[in-house]
Amino acid sequence: MRPRTEVLLGLGGFAVLVALVTAVGQSRNRVMDQDFRASTFSTDPAGAKALSDALERVGVTVARFRRRTRELRDVPRGPRQTLLIIQPMMGFTGPEADAVAQFAAADRGRGDLVLVGPRSQDLMRCFGWATHSQFLDSAAVSSPGVGAGPRSPWARHFLLASTDTLSVDSSRVNDIGEVRCARPSVRAIDTLLVASGGRIEALRLHIGETRQVTLVADDNLFRNRSLRSSDAGPIVLGLFYRRYERVIVDEFHQGHGDSGSLFDATFAWSRRSPWGWAVWQAAVVGLLALLIGAIRFGAASSTIPRQRRSSTEHVGALATALAAAKGHDTAIALVVQGLRRRLAPAGFGVRAEMHGWLNNLEHNVSSSRARAAVRSLQALTRPGQPGTGVLEAANAVEDVWEELRP
């Protein structure tokens, strides 16, 4: 096995071991989630995701409202829609409480209202009710006239009639820091859930001819834990099923405000900042420069004609390079060596010295033309030959070859 393969296998095994140790450590030291928000985004035991899923399964549209409560005026009116507020983690200011109350107003309201949990009692006071807690005396709740069963949900928060209509305004828009709710006229009250001792868990208030406000004291009935471990599911779904087509859930006061995206924030900053305008102008100028440089106006310009060199030009160029390098003697020697290879018997190499070979060749030729050619080669093989010596050597070689070839 190659060393590189051994190293890769070792690193792979180490990575697998680290992953296993990390997984085991996380499984043994898992920290319990401390998010107790009753949000429809949360799947934790304390969340309310199960409620939104169940509503959608039975055909009720769930819309999560992640803007400030004063923007409820932008919600279109609907005869069968309701605003659901479950145990808000953030308090309502005076204007926000007034916006919630106006949502369910009898004459100009946009829908019904469902308030859940003791932290919603600032809004409940606007309708004449508040919550009180009995932490050491929880009780099973059920519909009026129906006894509690083994799977009935338990509650420790209950409703009480209240005459206090003050809602604290943390924005301090006025001197006293408080806003007094204008309590609407309640036409009728329906009791939805009760506990032992006549304690009231849930009510439905009829305001005017069309609007209804539902008050639920204990928020545990709406959480995932209760919906799974008790019969709270049918009770809670009964508040909405076949009554509403659309449920608007307030998620802003659960900490899920609509924060927007990085692109939207950057675009908004670029529109209000001088530096942003400078960036936009530079981008436009660069885009225009790119477009101008990329577009060709008119026909394509003709290219410079280039012709291929002839063989004579190549030979002349080689001769010029040879003359510059003073290689005439080398060229003559190569020409003579070619003659020797052609005249040598097959299988015999050329080993004799060139001048000695030319002297022997002079005695082996019979014609005067051949002997003159050999003597010319003897003279041309001496160093320092001019450029015309190459041609003379080639002609002399041809004369010798014509005389001696078989």
PAFIDREN-416106 format. One record per residue (C-alpha): x, y, z; residue number from 0; residue in three letters. Coordinates in steps of 0.25 Angstrom, whole numbers. Example, Ala and Ser with C-alpha at 12.3 -4.5 7.8 and 13.67 -1.06 7.14 Angstrom:
<pts>
[pt [49,-18,31],0,'ALA']
[pt [55,-4,29],1,'SER']
</pts>
This chain:
<pts>
[pt [0,0,0],0,'MET']
[pt [5,14,-4],1,'ARG']
[pt [8,24,7],2,'PRO']
[pt [-1,34,2],3,'ARG']
[pt [-13,24,2],4,'THR']
[pt [-9,20,17],5,'GLU']
[pt [-9,35,21],6,'VAL']
[pt [-23,37,14],7,'LEU']
[pt [-29,24,21],8,'LEU']
[pt [-23,29,34],9,'GLY']
[pt [-29,43,33],10,'LEU']
[pt [-43,37,29],11,'GLY']
[pt [-43,27,41],12,'GLY']
[pt [-40,39,50],13,'PHE']
[pt [-51,47,45],14,'ALA']
[pt [-61,36,46],15,'VAL']
[pt [-56,34,61],16,'LEU']
[pt [-58,49,64],17,'VAL']
[pt [-72,49,58],18,'ALA']
[pt [-76,37,66],19,'LEU']
[pt [-70,43,79],20,'VAL']
[pt [-77,56,76],21,'THR']
[pt [-91,50,74],22,'ALA']
[pt [-90,41,86],23,'VAL']
[pt [-86,53,95],24,'GLY']
[pt [-97,62,89],25,'GLN']
[pt [-107,51,92],26,'SER']
[pt [-103,49,106],27,'ARG']
[pt [-102,64,109],28,'ASN']
[pt [-114,69,102],29,'ARG']
[pt [-119,82,108],30,'VAL']
[pt [-134,84,110],31,'MET']
[pt [-140,95,101],32,'ASP']
[pt [-144,107,110],33,'GLN']
[pt [-153,113,100],34,'ASP']
[pt [-167,115,106],35,'PHE']
[pt [-173,123,96],36,'ARG']
[pt [-187,119,91],37,'ALA']
[pt [-183,121,76],38,'SER']
[pt [-188,114,64],39,'THR']
[pt [-174,113,59],40,'PHE']
[pt [-169,105,71],41,'SER']
[pt [-170,90,71],42,'THR']
[pt [-165,89,86],43,'ASP']
[pt [-175,84,96],44,'PRO']
[pt [-178,98,100],45,'ALA']
[pt [-180,103,86],46,'GLY']
[pt [-193,103,78],47,'ALA']
[pt [-189,98,65],48,'LYS']
[pt [-199,86,67],49,'ALA']
[pt [-211,95,67],50,'LEU']
[pt [-207,102,54],51,'SER']
[pt [-205,89,47],52,'ASP']
[pt [-218,83,52],53,'ALA']
[pt [-225,96,48],54,'LEU']
[pt [-219,95,34],55,'GLU']
[pt [-223,80,33],56,'ARG']
[pt [-238,83,36],57,'VAL']
[pt [-238,94,25],58,'GLY']
[pt [-235,106,33],59,'VAL']
[pt [-225,116,27],60,'THR']
[pt [-214,120,38],61,'VAL']
[pt [-208,134,35],62,'ALA']
[pt [-196,138,44],63,'ARG']
[pt [-196,153,47],64,'PHE']
[pt [-182,158,49],65,'ARG']
[pt [-184,173,49],66,'ARG']
[pt [-188,183,60],67,'ARG']
[pt [-202,182,65],68,'THR']
[pt [-205,196,60],69,'ARG']
[pt [-204,190,45],70,'GLU']
[pt [-216,182,48],71,'LEU']
[pt [-224,193,41],72,'ARG']
[pt [-217,188,28],73,'ASP']
[pt [-224,174,29],74,'VAL']
[pt [-236,173,20],75,'PRO']
[pt [-249,171,26],76,'ARG']
[pt [-255,157,27],77,'GLY']
[pt [-268,151,32],78,'PRO']
[pt [-261,138,36],79,'ARG']
[pt [-248,142,42],80,'GLN']
[pt [-242,144,55],81,'THR']
[pt [-229,149,62],82,'LEU']
[pt [-223,139,72],83,'LEU']
[pt [-213,144,83],84,'ILE']
[pt [-207,133,91],85,'ILE']
[pt [-200,137,104],86,'GLN']
[pt [-191,148,98],87,'PRO']
[pt [-177,149,103],88,'MET']
[pt [-177,164,101],89,'MET']
[pt [-187,174,107],90,'GLY']
[pt [-197,182,99],91,'PHE']
[pt [-195,197,99],92,'THR']
[pt [-208,206,100],93,'GLY']
[pt [-209,209,85],94,'PRO']
[pt [-206,194,82],95,'GLU']
[pt [-218,190,92],96,'ALA']
[pt [-227,200,85],97,'ASP']
[pt [-223,194,72],98,'ALA']
[pt [-227,180,76],99,'VAL']
[pt [-240,185,82],100,'ALA']
[pt [-243,193,69],101,'GLN']
[pt [-241,180,61],102,'PHE']
[pt [-253,174,68],103,'ALA']
[pt [-261,186,68],104,'ALA']
[pt [-276,184,66],105,'ALA']
[pt [-278,194,55],106,'ASP']
[pt [-264,195,48],107,'ARG']
[pt [-257,183,52],108,'GLY']
[pt [-249,174,43],109,'ARG']
[pt [-252,161,50],110,'GLY']
[pt [-254,153,63],111,'ASP']
[pt [-244,152,74],112,'LEU']
[pt [-238,141,83],113,'VAL']
[pt [-230,144,95],114,'LEU']
[pt [-223,133,102],115,'VAL']
[pt [-214,133,115],116,'GLY']
[pt [-212,142,127],117,'PRO']
[pt [-202,151,120],118,'ARG']
[pt [-214,155,111],119,'SER']
[pt [-222,161,123],120,'GLN']
[pt [-218,175,119],121,'ASP']
[pt [-226,173,107],122,'LEU']
[pt [-237,165,114],123,'MET']
[pt [-240,176,123],124,'ARG']
[pt [-244,184,111],125,'CYS']
[pt [-256,175,111],126,'PHE']
[pt [-259,174,126],127,'GLY']
[pt [-251,162,130],128,'TRP']
[pt [-238,158,136],129,'ALA']
[pt [-230,145,140],130,'THR']
[pt [-226,140,154],131,'HIS']
[pt [-217,129,157],132,'SER']
[pt [-218,117,167],133,'GLN']
[pt [-204,110,166],134,'PHE']
[pt [-207,100,177],135,'LEU']
[pt [-222,97,173],136,'ASP']
[pt [-222,93,158],137,'SER']
[pt [-235,87,153],138,'ALA']
[pt [-239,79,141],139,'ALA']
[pt [-248,87,131],140,'VAL']
[pt [-259,82,122],141,'SER']
[pt [-271,88,115],142,'SER']
[pt [-283,92,124],143,'PRO']
[pt [-292,81,128],144,'GLY']
[pt [-281,70,124],145,'VAL']
[pt [-273,64,135],146,'GLY']
[pt [-258,64,134],147,'ALA']
[pt [-252,51,129],148,'GLY']
[pt [-238,44,131],149,'PRO']
[pt [-232,51,119],150,'ARG']
[pt [-239,65,122],151,'SER']
[pt [-229,76,122],152,'PRO']
[pt [-225,83,135],153,'TRP']
[pt [-224,98,137],154,'ALA']
[pt [-219,107,148],155,'ARG']
[pt [-223,121,142],156,'HIS']
[pt [-238,125,142],157,'PHE']
[pt [-246,137,138],158,'LEU']
[pt [-252,147,147],159,'LEU']
[pt [-261,159,144],160,'ALA']
[pt [-253,172,145],161,'SER']
[pt [-257,187,145],162,'THR']
[pt [-243,192,143],163,'ASP']
[pt [-241,197,129],164,'THR']
[pt [-227,203,130],165,'LEU']
[pt [-216,199,121],166,'SER']
[pt [-202,204,124],167,'VAL']
[pt [-196,211,112],168,'ASP']
[pt [-181,209,112],169,'SER']
[pt [-179,218,100],170,'SER']
[pt [-183,230,109],171,'ARG']
[pt [-190,237,99],172,'VAL']
[pt [-198,245,109],173,'ASN']
[pt [-195,250,123],174,'ASP']
[pt [-201,239,132],175,'ILE']
[pt [-195,228,123],176,'GLY']
[pt [-209,220,123],177,'GLU']
[pt [-220,218,113],178,'VAL']
[pt [-234,215,118],179,'ARG']
[pt [-241,205,109],180,'CYS']
[pt [-255,208,103],181,'ALA']
[pt [-262,196,108],182,'ARG']
[pt [-271,191,97],183,'PRO']
[pt [-286,187,99],184,'SER']
[pt [-287,172,101],185,'VAL']
[pt [-300,167,96],186,'ARG']
[pt [-299,152,101],187,'ALA']
[pt [-289,143,108],188,'ILE']
[pt [-287,128,106],189,'ASP']
[pt [-279,120,116],190,'THR']
[pt [-270,110,108],191,'LEU']
[pt [-262,103,119],192,'LEU']
[pt [-263,102,134],193,'VAL']
[pt [-256,95,145],194,'ALA']
[pt [-260,90,159],195,'SER']
[pt [-266,100,168],196,'GLY']
[pt [-272,108,157],197,'GLY']
[pt [-259,114,152],198,'ARG']
[pt [-260,119,138],199,'ILE']
[pt [-249,116,129],200,'GLU']
[pt [-254,121,115],201,'ALA']
[pt [-265,131,111],202,'LEU']
[pt [-270,136,98],203,'ARG']
[pt [-275,150,97],204,'LEU']
[pt [-285,155,87],205,'HIS']
[pt [-282,169,83],206,'ILE']
[pt [-292,176,74],207,'GLY']
[pt [-299,167,64],208,'GLU']
[pt [-287,161,57],209,'THR']
[pt [-274,161,66],210,'ARG']
[pt [-270,151,76],211,'GLN']
[pt [-258,151,86],212,'VAL']
[pt [-254,138,92],213,'THR']
[pt [-246,139,105],214,'LEU']
[pt [-238,127,110],215,'VAL']
[pt [-231,128,124],216,'ALA']
[pt [-221,117,123],217,'ASP']
[pt [-211,116,111],218,'ASP']
[pt [-207,102,114],219,'ASN']
[pt [-219,97,107],220,'LEU']
[pt [-213,102,94],221,'PHE']
[pt [-199,97,95],222,'ARG']
[pt [-193,84,88],223,'ASN']
[pt [-192,77,101],224,'ARG']
[pt [-206,78,105],225,'SER']
[pt [-211,75,91],226,'LEU']
[pt [-204,62,91],227,'ARG']
[pt [-206,57,105],228,'SER']
[pt [-220,61,108],229,'SER']
[pt [-234,64,101],230,'ASP']
[pt [-230,78,99],231,'ALA']
[pt [-229,76,84],232,'GLY']
[pt [-244,75,81],233,'PRO']
[pt [-248,86,91],234,'ILE']
[pt [-238,96,85],235,'VAL']
[pt [-242,92,71],236,'LEU']
[pt [-256,94,74],237,'GLY']
[pt [-254,109,76],238,'LEU']
[pt [-250,110,62],239,'PHE']
[pt [-255,98,53],240,'TYR']
[pt [-267,102,45],241,'ARG']
[pt [-267,116,51],242,'ARG']
[pt [-255,122,44],243,'TYR']
[pt [-249,121,30],244,'GLU']
[pt [-236,129,34],245,'ARG']
[pt [-229,130,47],246,'VAL']
[pt [-219,141,48],247,'ILE']
[pt [-208,138,59],248,'VAL']
[pt [-201,149,66],249,'ASP']
[pt [-186,145,65],250,'GLU']
[pt [-180,159,67],251,'PHE']
[pt [-182,159,82],252,'HIS']
[pt [-176,145,82],253,'GLN']
[pt [-163,151,78],254,'GLY']
[pt [-164,147,63],255,'HIS']
[pt [-165,161,57],256,'GLY']
[pt [-164,163,42],257,'ASP']
[pt [-149,167,42],258,'SER']
[pt [-148,166,26],259,'GLY']
[pt [-136,162,18],260,'SER']
[pt [-122,167,16],261,'LEU']
[pt [-125,171,2],262,'PHE']
[pt [-137,179,6],263,'ASP']
[pt [-129,186,17],264,'ALA']
[pt [-118,189,8],265,'THR']
[pt [-127,194,-3],266,'PHE']
[pt [-134,203,7],267,'ALA']
[pt [-121,209,12],268,'TRP']
[pt [-116,211,-2],269,'SER']
[pt [-129,220,-5],270,'ARG']
[pt [-127,229,7],271,'ARG']
[pt [-112,230,8],272,'SER']
[pt [-103,239,0],273,'PRO']
[pt [-93,228,-1],274,'TRP']
[pt [-104,218,-6],275,'GLY']
[pt [-107,228,-17],276,'TRP']
[pt [-92,229,-21],277,'ALA']
[pt [-91,214,-21],278,'VAL']
[pt [-104,213,-30],279,'TRP']
[pt [-98,224,-40],280,'GLN']
[pt [-85,216,-40],281,'ALA']
[pt [-92,204,-44],282,'ALA']
[pt [-100,211,-55],283,'VAL']
[pt [-87,217,-61],284,'VAL']
[pt [-80,203,-61],285,'GLY']
[pt [-92,197,-67],286,'LEU']
[pt [-93,207,-78],287,'LEU']
[pt [-78,206,-81],288,'ALA']
[pt [-79,191,-82],289,'LEU']
[pt [-91,192,-91],290,'LEU']
[pt [-83,202,-100],291,'ILE']
[pt [-71,193,-100],292,'GLY']
[pt [-79,181,-104],293,'ALA']
[pt [-87,186,-115],294,'ILE']
[pt [-80,187,-129],295,'ARG']
[pt [-86,198,-138],296,'PHE']
[pt [-85,195,-153],297,'GLY']
[pt [-78,184,-161],298,'ALA']
[pt [-66,177,-156],299,'ALA']
[pt [-53,183,-160],300,'SER']
[pt [-44,176,-170],301,'SER']
[pt [-32,169,-165],302,'THR']
[pt [-18,170,-170],303,'ILE']
[pt [-15,160,-181],304,'PRO']
[pt [-4,150,-177],305,'ARG']
[pt [1,140,-188],306,'GLN']
[pt [9,128,-185],307,'ARG']
[pt [23,128,-189],308,'ARG']
[pt [28,120,-200],309,'SER']
[pt [39,108,-200],310,'SER']
[pt [49,117,-206],311,'THR']
[pt [47,128,-195],312,'GLU']
[pt [49,117,-184],313,'HIS']
[pt [62,112,-191],314,'VAL']
[pt [67,127,-192],315,'GLY']
[pt [63,129,-177],316,'ALA']
[pt [71,116,-173],317,'LEU']
[pt [83,121,-181],318,'ALA']
[pt [83,134,-175],319,'THR']
[pt [82,128,-161],320,'ALA']
[pt [93,118,-165],321,'LEU']
[pt [102,130,-170],322,'ALA']
[pt [100,138,-157],323,'ALA']
[pt [104,126,-149],324,'ALA']
[pt [116,123,-158],325,'LYS']
[pt [112,109,-160],326,'GLY']
[pt [117,107,-174],327,'HIS']
[pt [128,97,-170],328,'ASP']
[pt [117,89,-163],329,'THR']
[pt [108,89,-175],330,'ALA']
[pt [120,84,-184],331,'ILE']
[pt [124,73,-174],332,'ALA']
[pt [109,68,-174],333,'LEU']
[pt [109,68,-189],334,'VAL']
[pt [122,59,-189],335,'VAL']
[pt [117,50,-178],336,'GLN']
[pt [104,47,-186],337,'GLY']
[pt [113,43,-198],338,'LEU']
[pt [121,34,-189],339,'ARG']
[pt [108,27,-184],340,'ARG']
[pt [103,25,-198],341,'ARG']
[pt [116,19,-203],342,'LEU']
[pt [118,10,-191],343,'ALA']
[pt [115,-5,-192],344,'PRO']
[pt [102,-9,-185],345,'ALA']
[pt [105,-13,-170],346,'GLY']
[pt [118,-5,-169],347,'PHE']
[pt [119,8,-161],348,'GLY']
[pt [126,20,-165],349,'VAL']
[pt [138,21,-155],350,'ARG']
[pt [150,26,-163],351,'ALA']
[pt [154,41,-163],352,'GLU']
[pt [148,49,-173],353,'MET']
[pt [161,55,-180],354,'HIS']
[pt [167,41,-180],355,'GLY']
[pt [155,35,-186],356,'TRP']
[pt [155,46,-197],357,'LEU']
[pt [170,43,-200],358,'ASN']
[pt [166,28,-202],359,'ASN']
[pt [154,32,-210],360,'LEU']
[pt [163,40,-220],361,'GLU']
[pt [171,27,-223],362,'HIS']
[pt [158,19,-225],363,'ASN']
[pt [152,27,-236],364,'VAL']
[pt [156,26,-251],365,'SER']
[pt [150,38,-258],366,'SER']
[pt [157,51,-258],367,'SER']
[pt [144,58,-254],368,'ARG']
[pt [142,50,-242],369,'ALA']
[pt [156,52,-237],370,'ARG']
[pt [154,67,-239],371,'ALA']
[pt [142,66,-231],372,'ALA']
[pt [149,59,-220],373,'VAL']
[pt [160,69,-220],374,'ARG']
[pt [150,80,-219],375,'SER']
[pt [144,73,-207],376,'LEU']
[pt [157,72,-200],377,'GLN']
[pt [159,87,-202],378,'ALA']
[pt [145,90,-197],379,'LEU']
[pt [146,82,-184],380,'THR']
[pt [157,91,-179],381,'ARG']
[pt [152,101,-168],382,'PRO']
[pt [148,116,-172],383,'GLY']
[pt [140,113,-185],384,'GLN']
[pt [131,124,-191],385,'PRO']
[pt [116,123,-193],386,'GLY']
[pt [117,118,-207],387,'THR']
[pt [125,106,-202],388,'GLY']
[pt [113,99,-198],389,'VAL']
[pt [107,99,-213],390,'LEU']
[pt [121,95,-218],391,'GLU']
[pt [122,83,-209],392,'ALA']
[pt [108,79,-213],393,'ALA']
[pt [111,79,-227],394,'ASN']
[pt [124,72,-225],395,'ALA']
[pt [117,61,-217],396,'VAL']
[pt [107,59,-229],397,'GLU']
[pt [119,57,-238],398,'ASP']
[pt [125,47,-230],399,'VAL']
[pt [112,40,-228],400,'TRP']
[pt [109,39,-242],401,'GLU']
[pt [123,33,-245],402,'GLU']
[pt [123,23,-234],403,'LEU']
[pt [108,19,-232],404,'ARG']
[pt [105,4,-236],405,'PRO']
</pts>
